[in-house]
Every structure is written in C-alpha cells, then in structure tokens.
C-alpha cells in the first residue's frame, strides 16, 4: 500500500506538537485517493507497566488527576462519577531521546511507585488513538524487586500520585465493574491476567484435625 506525502508543517509547538499533513493514499480498490489533510498530535512514545508484587500477591496501581478527563466529564450531558478527573492507572511514562523502552519502564516505576523491578516482559505495543495521536505505548509486565523510595511522582513536574497495592481479585473486579477506564491499563491488565494468576502464590490450606 502506497502513501504519497505532499506536505507536512508544524502547526503547534509546545509540550505537545501538532503536525499538519497533506497526502494521498492507496485505497483498497488499488486507486489513489484525492489529496486529504490531517492533523497529528505528536507526543512521543510511552511505556506502561503491569506491576505485580509476588510477595503479597498484589498488583500495584496508581491514581492521579487528569485534566482532559475532567474536561470530558464536565461537558454538557456528560455522565458524572464521584471521582471525576481521577483515574486508576498503570505506572507509565514518556520515552525521552536516547532511552530504551525497558529503561523508561524501570525509571518510571521507581519515580511513581518507588519499586525496583525484575522479570520484565513485553506484552504488546498499542496505538491508543491512531486517528489523531502518533503515540505508541509499550506495555510491560514486571515484578517488584525491593523498595527504592515511597514513590508518588516528581514534585518538579507537579505530580501528585497515590500508590495502591491491591489484591489481584479486587483489581479484576474493578475492571469488571468498569471502574478502570484508562485504555492502556485495561489492555495491560487483560493481557497479563493469565500470567499473573499463574504466578500468584496459592493460599495456604488450613486442615482441621479431627478430634479423636
């Protein structure tokens, strides 16, 4: 399939960048399309980490305020919920120049959750919103490997992150009740479920002794 790029220009340049492109693309009938114009929000690639603490059989999630979610939930006729603007999420962060996705996974887990990690496994890569966003998210599974700090994010970036360690069953019950709405978190938890349940320690069985 062919794409003929006619022109690209930077339409907006801030923390995010918006590129305006004009192009033609090959249609499924083999013909080239008319010239179309599209906008692309460029923010770089990112990672997200399904973080499992095997010592206590708990998943590590974070909660933080998201302004775009707040705006979406305060539009006219938009459904409201008690914690509007705050989302339950996986630890995640943007890949900076010169970093690998694995390095970012380790850095972000320390910054946001306070843990070192081990047994890191790439689950998938996803494009969360390909109609307007170029971001690609690398979703990892990892296990905790000792505390580095208390987590909570970086004050220099005005982050205010609550770290939660929740039983596996509770997290998947939250998912079923649609209490987890962040796309990368939903995808990551679903992809890692079999792996997490396989690695979970079985509960000790208490055998009652019969009285003689």
C-alpha positions as CSV (number, residue, x, y, z in Angstrom):
1,X,0.0,0.0,0.0
2,X,1.4,3.4,-1.0
3,X,1.3,6.8,0.6
4,X,2.3,10.0,-1.4
5,X,3.2,12.7,1.2
6,X,2.6,16.1,-0.4
7,X,3.4,18.4,2.5
8,X,4.0,18.5,6.3
9,X,4.3,21.5,8.6
10,X,4.4,22.1,12.3
11,X,1.1,23.8,13.2
12,X,1.6,24.0,17.0
13,X,4.8,23.6,19.1
14,X,4.5,23.3,22.9
15,X,4.7,20.3,25.4
16,X,2.7,18.5,22.6
17,X,3.3,19.2,18.9
18,X,0.7,19.2,16.2
19,X,1.8,18.4,12.6
20,X,-0.5,19.2,9.6
21,X,0.0,16.8,6.7
22,X,-1.3,16.7,3.1
23,X,-1.1,13.3,1.3
24,X,-2.7,10.8,-0.9
25,X,-3.0,7.1,0.0
26,X,-3.7,3.9,-2.0
27,X,-7.3,2.7,-1.5
28,X,-8.3,-0.9,-1.2
29,X,-9.5,-0.8,-4.8
30,X,-6.0,0.0,-5.9
31,X,-6.7,3.6,-6.9
32,X,-5.1,6.6,-5.2
33,X,-7.3,8.8,-3.0
34,X,-7.8,12.5,-3.5
35,X,-5.5,14.7,-1.5
36,X,-6.5,14.8,2.1
37,X,-5.4,16.9,5.1
38,X,-5.0,15.5,8.6
39,X,-3.6,16.7,11.9
40,X,-1.4,14.6,14.1
41,X,-0.7,15.2,17.8
42,X,2.9,14.2,18.4
43,X,4.0,13.5,22.0
44,X,6.5,10.7,21.5
45,X,6.2,7.0,22.5
46,X,5.5,5.8,26.0
47,X,5.6,2.8,28.3
48,X,3.1,1.3,30.8
49,X,3.9,-1.4,33.4
50,X,1.6,-4.0,34.8
51,X,3.4,-4.3,38.2
52,X,3.0,-7.4,40.3
53,X,4.2,-7.9,43.9
54,X,4.6,-11.6,44.2
55,X,5.5,-11.3,47.9
56,X,1.9,-10.3,48.8
57,X,0.0,-11.3,45.6
58,X,-0.9,-7.7,44.9
59,X,-1.0,-5.5,41.8
60,X,0.5,-2.0,42.0
61,X,-1.8,0.7,40.5
62,X,-1.6,4.5,40.8
63,X,-4.3,7.1,40.9
64,X,-3.9,10.7,39.7
65,X,-5.8,13.7,38.4
66,X,-6.1,14.0,34.6
67,X,-7.3,17.4,33.2
68,X,-8.5,16.1,29.9
69,X,-10.7,13.5,31.7
70,X,-12.0,16.3,34.0
71,X,-12.9,18.4,30.9
72,X,-14.6,15.4,29.2
73,X,-16.7,14.7,32.2
74,X,-17.8,18.3,32.7
75,X,-19.1,18.8,29.2
76,X,-22.9,19.3,28.9
77,X,-24.8,16.0,29.2
78,X,-21.7,14.0,30.0
79,X,-22.1,11.3,32.7
80,X,-20.6,12.2,36.0
81,X,-19.0,10.0,38.6
82,X,-17.7,10.6,42.2
83,X,-14.0,10.8,41.4
84,X,-14.3,12.7,38.1
85,X,-10.9,13.6,36.8
86,X,-9.0,11.0,38.8
87,X,-8.1,7.7,37.1
88,X,-6.8,4.3,38.2
89,X,-3.8,3.6,36.0
90,X,-0.7,1.5,35.4
91,X,2.7,3.2,36.1
92,X,3.6,4.9,32.8
93,X,5.8,7.5,31.2
94,X,7.1,9.0,28.0
95,X,10.2,7.7,26.3
96,X,12.8,10.5,26.1
97,X,15.5,10.8,23.4
98,X,18.3,8.2,23.8
99,X,16.2,5.9,26.2
100,X,15.0,2.4,25.5
101,X,11.5,1.4,26.5
102,X,12.9,-1.0,29.1
103,X,15.0,1.8,30.7
104,X,11.9,4.0,30.9
105,X,9.9,1.2,32.5
106,X,12.4,0.9,35.3
107,X,12.7,4.7,35.8
108,X,9.0,5.3,35.9
109,X,8.3,2.5,38.3
110,X,10.9,4.0,40.7
111,X,9.5,7.5,40.3
112,X,5.8,6.7,40.5
113,X,5.6,3.6,42.7
114,X,9.0,3.5,44.4
115,X,10.0,0.0,43.4
116,X,12.9,-1.6,41.5
117,X,11.7,-4.2,39.0
118,X,12.7,-7.6,37.7
119,X,11.4,-10.3,35.4
120,X,10.4,-7.7,32.8
121,X,8.4,-8.9,29.8
122,X,7.0,-7.0,26.9
123,X,3.3,-7.8,26.5
124,X,2.4,-5.7,23.4
125,X,2.6,-2.3,21.7
126,X,-0.6,-0.4,21.0
127,X,-1.6,2.9,19.4
128,X,-4.2,4.3,21.9
129,X,-5.8,6.8,19.5
130,X,-4.5,6.4,15.9
131,X,-7.0,8.8,14.4
132,X,-5.2,11.8,15.8
133,X,-2.3,10.7,18.0
134,X,1.1,9.3,16.9
135,X,1.9,7.9,20.4
136,X,2.8,4.2,20.6
137,X,2.7,2.6,24.1
138,X,4.9,-0.4,25.0
139,X,3.1,-2.4,27.7
140,X,5.3,-4.4,30.0
141,X,4.7,-6.9,32.8
142,X,7.2,-6.6,35.6
143,X,7.6,-7.8,39.2
144,X,8.7,-5.7,42.2
145,X,12.3,-6.2,43.4
146,X,12.6,-4.2,46.6
147,X,11.8,-0.7,47.6
148,X,13.8,2.3,46.4
149,X,11.6,5.1,47.8
150,X,8.0,5.9,48.6
151,X,7.0,6.8,45.0
152,X,4.4,9.4,44.4
153,X,5.9,11.1,41.3
154,X,8.1,14.1,40.9
155,X,7.3,17.4,42.7
156,X,9.2,19.2,39.9
157,X,6.6,18.0,37.4
158,X,3.7,18.9,39.8
159,X,2.8,15.2,40.1
160,X,0.6,14.0,42.9
161,X,0.3,10.3,42.6
162,X,-1.3,7.8,45.1
163,X,0.3,4.4,45.1
164,X,-2.0,1.4,45.8
165,X,-1.3,-2.2,46.2
166,X,-4.5,-4.2,45.7
167,X,-5.3,-7.9,45.7
168,X,-5.4,-9.4,42.2
169,X,-9.1,-10.4,42.6
170,X,-10.0,-6.8,43.6
171,X,-8.3,-5.2,40.6
172,X,-10.1,-7.6,38.2
173,X,-13.4,-7.0,40.0
174,X,-12.8,-3.2,39.5
175,X,-12.1,-3.9,35.8
176,X,-15.4,-5.9,35.5
177,X,-17.3,-3.0,37.2
178,X,-15.8,-0.6,34.7
179,X,-14.1,1.4,37.5
180,X,-10.8,1.3,35.5
181,X,-11.2,3.5,32.4
182,X,-7.7,4.2,31.2
183,X,-7.1,2.4,27.9
184,X,-3.5,1.2,28.4
185,X,-4.4,-0.1,31.9
186,X,-7.4,-2.0,30.7
187,X,-5.4,-3.6,27.8
188,X,-2.4,-4.4,30.0
189,X,-4.4,-6.0,32.8
190,X,-6.4,-8.1,30.3
191,X,-3.2,-9.2,28.6
192,X,-1.4,-10.0,31.8
193,X,-4.2,-11.8,33.6
194,X,-3.3,-15.4,32.8
195,X,0.4,-14.7,33.6
196,X,-0.4,-13.0,36.9
197,X,-2.8,-15.8,38.1
198,X,-0.2,-18.4,37.1
199,X,2.5,-16.6,39.2
200,X,0.2,-15.9,42.2
201,X,1.1,-17.9,45.3
202,X,-1.6,-20.4,46.3
203,X,-3.2,-19.7,49.6
204,X,-2.1,-22.0,52.4
205,X,-4.7,-24.6,53.2
206,X,-5.7,-25.0,56.8
207,X,-6.6,-28.6,57.5
208,X,-8.6,-29.1,60.6
209,X,-7.6,-32.1,62.7
210,X,-10.3,-34.4,63.7
211,X,-10.8,-34.9,67.4
212,X,-10.3,-38.5,68.4
